[in-house]
Amino acid sequence: MSLVWLIPGLPLIGFLFHAFLGKSIVKSMGDANGKKTIGAIATGLVFASLLISVMVFMDLMKLAPADQRQYVSLLPGGSRIPWISIGSLHVYYMGIIDPLSLLMCFIVTGVGGVIHLYATGYMADDKDYPRFFTYFNLFIFFMLMLVLSENILLMFVGWEGVGLCSYLLISFWFEDVENSKAGNKAFIVNRIGDLGFSIGVMTIFAVFGTLSFYTPQGTGFLDMAAKGITPHGMLSVGAATLIALLLFMGACGKSAQFPLYVWLPDAMAGPTPVSALIHAATMVTAGVVMITRVSPLIVHSPIAMMVIACVGVFTAFYAATIAMTQNDIKKVLAYSTVSQLGYMFLGCGVGAFAAGMFHVTTHAFFKGLLFLGAGSVIHAMSGEQDMRKMGGLKDRIPVTFWTMVCAWLAISGIPPFAGFWSKDEILGSATGFPQYGMALYAVGLFTALMTAFYMTRLMMKTFWTKPRYKDEELGAHSSHGSDDSHSHDAKHHGVHESPPSMLISLVILAILSVIGGLVGIPGHNLFDKFLAPSVAPYPLKDGMPVPIGMLLGTAFGAVGIAVCVVMYNRRQETGDLLSPKEKASNALYKGSLNLWYVDSAYYKLFVTEGGKVAEFIWQGIDRALIDGIVNFVAGLLGFLSELFRRFQTGYIRAYAFVMLAGVVAVVISVLWPFLRHLHI
């Protein structure tokens, strides 16, 4: 346990190294060797953090389940230095080592390390290679701080840190205005959610008098919440509901739930490794991790749990309807991510917190693979991202194709692939939820069918339908303004497979997408058993029998795949189900393609009309009223000072005259009562 500080410490060292020495290394060693050195150091440090996480895991597993919660310093040497000490508030740089934090350490460093390896090849032609890995290592550091923190305030530091890194990486190619706008949009929308999170943190301190999750003395706010108490008496349902909903507001921003989901699809403007690491495998799951961490508090509020479940299942369904019509391969995966995050919150909302975290884990495998596979396709197509200009790539990039097949079947819910087990556990748990459980299950099950359909559509349009490109034209795509064109040199002409560093990453994640769910087989669910010490138990009634649920889940996934294959096999030449005329007249298609007009409504309401309000506040209130009052006071003081300045002539005779006049005035005022009686 004494090495725990190195888990976040090594990526922090990598960040400092690349920030201060990265450019000089490239300059001194040459472009190719310098980039190899930087990539090796950045990737190696993340994998070193993974190794230490494994060592800590082995130590933790030697303890009894009741003791699998250890408190360690996150400073070198085990120092216990207070960060904040004000009155009764004491916050330390302390970490909590338990199954939940270690699970996330494995995902962040394991999947993160694989994506780092992929990025060494994908970003090889980028001129800002050192800056990219500076941000990448910094993100890993903040994400590890988020999941390891012993108190919610230190978690909030990591929370804001990954938001900062997300902004820096989304707008990495900031020369493009659209990329900068996407970064700003992500940052601003997340601030809305973070406002709720910050108020929730304050409310926790007001109710419990502490910000620590757990303490060895059992005085953390989750220690008390588990017993249903506060320092002032019993924990009320109202207080639990208020805190839970405020924290969930933060989770909606970070994990892109309705209505704060709009930033995530635009975030695809960043490099594909960023999409895979931050916006699929790690950062966007931070909200689920946070809700799972505070589960002992959330289970005291039936209202909050119902809200979380309903928002989750609605987001899953809503985002799936949009993914069915998108043509940008990364946009399809972006809305798919929003939808899958909805499944995770559905699991948490019905009390199946372990099932939600199980889907976090399997999703990191198959969605990370899908994004990296999409990046490999874009690489093969010299920067092209429009699936309408692809097709027939199955035999041209076979390694990319077969690895993506594993991810496609996993997300479609086909056994024995990873996504099947986690999705099925969430849906099965929903049937046992006491409030509208079967309705939640029905929506979730139909969403699974849509998921299988739109992911099969992606595979058909990209790999199986007839080619809709010419090799000799692909070299020009790197100048077409594609989001990922920056990382592809114009020397690439024609379809080409990715370099080994990228393909190795795809193969590793493909293997995990196949076998990663086997730890959660019903009846032998090792995952739930492992995570049990970290999540609050929640009693669910008997729901749908497991075999029937598995059969229905598989059937709906298979139907979605089969329907899509049949439909697109009839459109081999165009790769399009609808003609231009049909697209123009089909209201459902137009609504889905235009994101149900929510983005445009937000723009109209908050940017156009909100801009008018801001203009009025600036011009009418700030400049005219507030500045006017300040300027009036300043002008009045200036006038008075100018008036009184005239009495300061600098002549002694003038001062003597004033003094004499003053003396005369004083004498007259003193003698005036007597003079009045003289009748002069």
N, C-alpha and C positions, 0 to 999 in steps of 0.2 A: 504493500500500500504506500510505501514511502516514495514510490516513483510516479504516483498519480499526477503530480504537477507537470510531468513531462508530456502527458497526453495532449493538453492544450499548449504546453510550452514549446514543443518542437516546431509545430506550424508557426508559432509566433516568431521563433528564431528565423525560420525560413522567410517570413514576411520582412523582417528587419534586414536580413542578408540581401534579398532581392531589391529592396527599396533603396539601399545605400550603395550596393556593389554591383547590381545587375547590369547596368549599362556599361560600367567600366570593364566587366568581365567579357561582355560581347565585343567591346572595342579592342581589348588586349589579346583575346584568344581568337578573334575572327568570328564572323557571323555564325557559321555552322557549328564550330566547336563550342563557342560561347553559349549558344542556345541549348546544345546538348548538355552542357554542364548545369545550366540553370534548370532545365527540365528534370535532370537526374536528381538534383538536390531537392527541388520542390516535391517531386514524387516520392523520393526516398524518405524524407522527413515525415510525410503523411503515413507511409507504410510502417515507419518506425513507431509512430503513435499507435497504429493498429497492433503491432507486436506487444507493446506495453499494455494495451487494453486486454489482450489475451492473457498476459501474465497476471494482471489484476483479477480477471475473471476466474482464473484457476484458483487463486487464493480465496476469492469470495465463495466459490462452490464448495470449499472445504468446510464452510460454516453451516450450521443448521439454518433452515429457512427463517426462523425467528431472529437470527443474528445477521441476516444478509442485508444489513443497512449500516454502512460504516461512514464515519465523518472524518474527512481528511483536509489538510491544508492544501490550497492550490498555489502556495508560494514555495520556492526552493528551500529545502532544509526543514520543512514542516513548520515554518514560522506562523505564528497566530497573531498577526498584526491587524488591529481593527481598521476597517475602511471608513465607517461612519460610527461615531459615538456621541450622540446628542440626547441628553436626558435618559429616557428609558429605551431609546432606540440604539441597538448595538448590532452592527452588520460587519461580518468578517469575510475575508477571502477564503471561504470554506467550500468544499465540495462534498457531495453525497454520492457514495458508491453503493448502488443497489442494482437489481436486474434491469430496471428501466433505463437508468443512466448508462449502464454498460452496453445494453442493446443498441442505444443510439450512438455510442462511441464506435461500435462495430460498423454500423451503417455509414456514419460520417467518415470514418477513416478507411474502411474497407471499400465501399462503393466510391467514396471520394478519391481514394488512391488509384483505383482503376480508371476513373474519369481523368485524373491528373495524367496518367500514362497515355490515355487516348489523346489528351490535349497536346502532348509533346509532338505528336505527329500532325494533328489537325491544325495547330497554330504555327507550324514550322515556317510558313512563308510570311508571317505577320511581322511588321516592323517594330511593333511594341510588345514583343515577346516577353521581356523582363517585367514590364508593367502588368501584363496579364497574370503571370504567376505570383507577382506581389499581391494582387487582389485575391487570387485563388487561395493562397496560403492564409491570408488574413481572414478570409471567410471561414476556413476550416477552424481557425482559432476561436472565432466568435461563436460558431455553432457548437463547438465543444464546451465553451463556457456556458452556453445556454442550457445544455443538457446535464452538465455536471454540478451546477450551482446548488448550494445548500439552502439558499434563501431566494425569495421571489424577486428581490431588488437586484441581486447580481444576475439572476436570469434575465431581467429586463435589460441589463447592460448588453448581454449577449444577443438578446432579441433585437435591440436597436442596432447593434453592430452588424448582424447579418443583413438588416435592412439597408444599412449604409453600403455594404459590399454588393448587395443586389443592385443598388442604384449605380455604383461604379462599373459593374460588369454589364448591366443591360445597356448602358450608354458608353460602353468601352470604345466603340467606333464613333466618338462624339462629333466627328466632322460631318456626319450625316444628321441633318436636322431631325429626321424621324426617329433616329435612335436616341437622341437627346430628349425628345418629347416622351418617348416610351419610358426612359429612366425617370423623368420628372413625374410622369403619371403614376408609376409604381411607388415612388417616394411619397407623393401627396396622398394617394389613397390609403397607404399603410399608416400615415399619420392619423387618419380618422380612426382606424381601429386601435392604434396605440394610445389615443386619448382615453378610450374605454379601459384599456389595460392599466394605464397609469392611475386612473381614478379607482380602479379595482384594487390596486396595490395600497393606495391610501386608505380605502375602506377596510381592507384586511387589518391594517395596523390599528385603525380606530376600534374595530370589533375585538381583535385578539391581543393587541398590544405587542405583537411581534411579527417579523417578516420571515422567520426561519420556517422551512417546511417541517422538519423534524429536528429534535435535539436529543442528545443522550439522556437528558433528564426528563424527556417527554413533555416539554413545554412549547414545542413548535405549534403553529396554528393548525397543521394537519393532524398532529397528535391530539389536540383538543377537539378538532372537527370529528375525528373518528369516534370520540366519546360523546359527541353532541353537546359540548360545553364550550364556554368562553371564560375568561377570568372574572366575568361579572355575573355568571349564571348559565342557564341553558342557552344553546345556540338556537335562535329562532329561525323559522322557515323563511321569513322575510329577509333577514340578513344574509342567509345562505343564497337565496334567490338573487338578491341584488349583486352580491360578489360574483356569483357564477355567470350572470348575464353580462356584467362588465368585462370579465375576463374573456367570455365568449366573443364579445365585440372585438377584442384584440385578435382572437383566433380567426375571426372572419376576415380580417384584413390580411394577416400574414398567410393564412391558408386559403385565400381566394374563395370564400363562400359568398353566396348571394346576400346582400347586394354589393359587396365590396370585391367581387371577383374580376372586375373589368381590367385591372392592371396586368393580370397574368398573361393573357393572349398577346398583348402588346410587348411583353417582356421577351418574346421570341426574337426581338431585334438583336439581342446579344448573340455572341458566338454559341454554337451548338453545345460545346462542353458546359457552358454556363447554364443553358436550358436543362441539360441532363442533371447536373449536380445540384443547382440551387432551386430550379423551378420544377423538379420532378422527384428527386431522391431525398433531399434534405430540408432546405429552408421552408418550403411550403408545408411540410409536415410538422413544423414547430408548433403550430396551433393545436394539433392533435396531441402532441407530446405534453404540452402545457395542461390541456384539459385532463389528460390521463394522470398527470402528476397531482393535480388538485382534486382527483376523483373522490377522496374521502369527504370533501366539502360539497361537491356537486350532488352526490346521492341524497343529500338532505333536502333537495329542492326538486320535487316532481315537475314543477313548471319549467325550470331551467332544462331539465332532461328532455322534456317534450319539445321545447323550443329547439334544442340542439339536434334532436332526431328529425324534426320536421324541416328545419333549414337544410340539414345534410341531405335528406332524401330528395327534397325539391331541387337543390343545387345539382345533385347527381343526374336527375331526369332532365332538367333544363339545359345543362351544358351538353348532354348527350344529343339533344335535338339540334344544337348548333353544329356540333362536330360532324353531323351526317352530311353537311353540304359544303364544308370548307374545301378549298382547292390547294392552299399552301400546306405542305406536308407537316410543317412544324405547328401551324395553327390547329390542325386536326388533333395533334398530340397535346397541344396546350389546353384545348377544351376537354379533351379526354382526362387530363390531369385534374382539372376543376371537378369533373364528374367523379373521378375516383376518390378525390378528397372528400366529396360528399358522402361516399360510402363509409369512409373512416369515421366521419362525424355521426353518421347513422348508428354505427356500432357503439360509439361512446354515449350517444343519446339514449340508447335502449339499455345501457348498463353493461354492455359487453366491451369493457375498456381493453381487455387483452385481445379480443378479436379485432378491434380497431387498430391496435398496435401491430397485430399480425399482418394486417393489410398494409400498414405503413412499410413493414419489412419486405413483403413480397413485391409491393409496388416499386420500391427502390430498385429491385432487380429488373422487373420486366419493363417499367417505364423508363428507367435509366437506359436500358438496352434499346428501347424503341427510339429514344432521342439520339443516342449514339449511332444507331443504325440509320436514322434519318440523316444524320450528319455525314455518314459514309455515302449515302445516296447522293446528297448534295455535292459532296467531294467528287463522286464519280461523274456527276452531271456538270462539273465546273461551275458550281454556284447556283444552279437552277433549283428552285423550290416548288414550282407550280406542277402539281401532279398531272395536269392536263397536257404537259409537255414531256411526260415520261412514258412509261409502258415498256414491256419486254425486257426488263433488266434482270430477270431471273437467271439467265445463263451468262450475263455479262459480268455480274458481281456476285458470284455464287456464295462466298463466305458471308457477305452482308445479308444476302437473301435468307440463307438457312438459319442464321442466328436470329433474324427478325421473325422467322416463322415461330421460333420458340416463344418469343415475347408476344406475338399475335395470339397464339393459342392460350397463353397464360392469362392475358387480359380478357380474352373471350370466355374464360371460365370452363375450359375443357380439361378434364382430368387426364393425367395426374400432374399437370403443370401447376406452378405455384399459385397463380391467381385464383384458381378454382377453390382451393381449400380455405383461403382467407375470406373470399367473397361469400362462400357458402356458409361459413360460420357466422358472419354478420347477418345475413338474411335469415338464417335459422334462429338466431337470437332475437331478431325483430318479431318473430311469430310468438315469442313468449313474453313480449312487453305488455304490461297490463292495459295500456291506453292506446287503442287503435293499432295494435301490433300487426294485425293481418293487412290493414291498409298500407302501412309502411312497407311490409313485405311485398305486397302486390306491385307497388310503384318501383321498388328496388329490383324486383324480378324482371319487370318489363324493361327497365333501364339496362339490365344485363343483356337482354336481346338486342337493344339498340347499340350497345357497346360492341357486341360481336358483329353487327351489321357494318357500323362505320369503320371498324378496324379492318374488316375484310375488304371493304371498299378501298381503303388505303393500299392494301396489299395488291388488289386487283389492278387499280389504276397505275401503281408503281411498277409492279413486277410481271403481271400476267397478261394484261391486254396488249394489243399490238403497239410497237414503238411509234411514238409521235414526235420524234426528234431526228435530226441528222447529225452524225458524228462530226462532220466538218464545221457545224455551226456552234458546237458546244464551247469551243475556246473563247468565243466572244461573250459568253454569259458572265464572265468574271467582271465585266464592265457594265452590267445591266442594273447595278444598284441593289442586287440581292443582299439580304441581311448577312449572309455568310460568304459573300464573294471576296471579302477582304482577306480571308485566310487561304485563298486559292490563287496561285500564280498563273499567269496567262500561258505558261508553258504547257499546261495540260490541254490536250485536244482529244476529243472522243471520250467515250465511257471508259473509266479506268478504276480498278479495285484500289482500296485504300492501302496505306503502308502498314507494315506489321504491327507497329505500336498501337494503331487503331483497331486492327483485327483481333489482336490478343485480348484487348478489353472487351470486344464484342463476344468472343468465345467464353470468357470468364463469366460474364453476366448471363449468357445463354445457358450455361450449365446451372447457374443459380436459379434461373427462371424455370428450369425443368425440375430440379430436386429441392428447391428452397422451401417449398410448402409441405414437404413430407414430415416436418417436425410438428405439424398441426393436424394430423389425421385424427378424426373423431374416435374416441375410445382410448387413444394413445397420444393425447395432445400434450407433448412435451413443452410446447411453447407456452401454453396457459399455465402449466405447472411452474415453469421457470419464472414467469412474470408475476405470479400470485403475490409474492411479498410486497410488490410495489403498487398494486391497484386495489381499489376498494371493492369488496364483494357486493353484488347487487342481486337480490332474489328475483329470478324470472320464473313465471309459471311454465308449465309444460306446453311447449309449442308443437310445431310440426315434427313428426318423427324424422330423424336424421336421414335415413335412406330415401324417404320420399322427397325431402328437400334437396338432396344431392341429385336425385333423378330429374327433378323439375329444373334445377339450375343448369344441369348439363343439357337437357332438352332445349331450353330456351336459347342457350348459347349456340347449340348446333343448328337450330332453326334460323337464327340470325345469320350465321355463316352460309347456310345452304341457300337461303333466299337471295342473299347478296351475290353469291357465285352464279346462280342461275340468271339473275338479272343482268349482270355485267358480262357474262359469256355471250349474251345476245348483242352486246355493244363493244365487241372486240376492237373494231376499227376506231371508234371515236372515244371510247372509255367514258362515255357520258350517257346517263339514263334518259335525260330529257333533251329535246331539241331546243334551240334558242327561243322559238315561239312558245313552247310549253313552259319554259323557265319564266318567260315574261308574264304569263297568265296564271301561273300556279302561286296562289297566295301563301301557302305553307312553305314552299321552296324559297320564295322571296323573303319571307319573314325569317327563316332560318339562316339564309345566306347573309342577310343584313343584321344578324345577331339579335333578332326580334326588336330591333330599333332601340334597345336599351342604351347602347353606347352613344348613339346620336341624341337620345333624350337627355342623357347626362351632360353631354356637351352643350346642348341648348340651355338646360337649366342652370348648370354650375359655371360654365365658361362664358356663354353669350349673355344670358340674363344675369348670372352672378357677376359677370364683369361690369354690367351696368350698375348694379348695386355697389360694387366696389368703387366704381368711378364716382358715384354720388357721395359715398362715404369719404372718399379722398378729397374731392373738390368741394362738396357742400359742407361736410362736417369738419374734416381735418384742416383743410386749407382755409375755408371761409370762416368757420366758427372758432375752432380751437386756435388756429394760427392767428385769426383776427383778434381774439381776446389777448393773446400773448403780445401781438404787435401793438395793440392799443395800449396795454400797460407799459410796454417799452417806450412807446411814443410819448405817453403822459409823463413818465419819469424823465424822458429826454427834454420835454418842454419845461418841466419844473426845474431841472438842473440848469437848463439854459437861462431861465429866469433868475435863479439865485446866483448863477455865475457872475451876473452883472454887478453884484454887490462886492465881488472880490476883485477890486481894481488894482491893488498893490501899492496905493498911495497912503502914506502915514496920515496925512491931513484928512483923508476921507474916512479912515478908520477912527481917527480922533473925533471927527464930527459925529459919526454914528454912536460912538461911546458917549459923547456929550448928550446927544439926543436921547439915548437910553437912560442916562442919569436923570435928565430933565423929566422924562416920562415917569420914571420911578418916583421921583420927588413929588411930582404933581399927583400921582395916584395915592401917595401916602398922605399928602396935605389936603387932598380934595374934600374930605368930609369937613375939615375945619373951615376951608374957604367957603363952602356952601352956607355955613352959619353966619359968615361976615356980611352976607348980602351984597357982595361986590358986583 
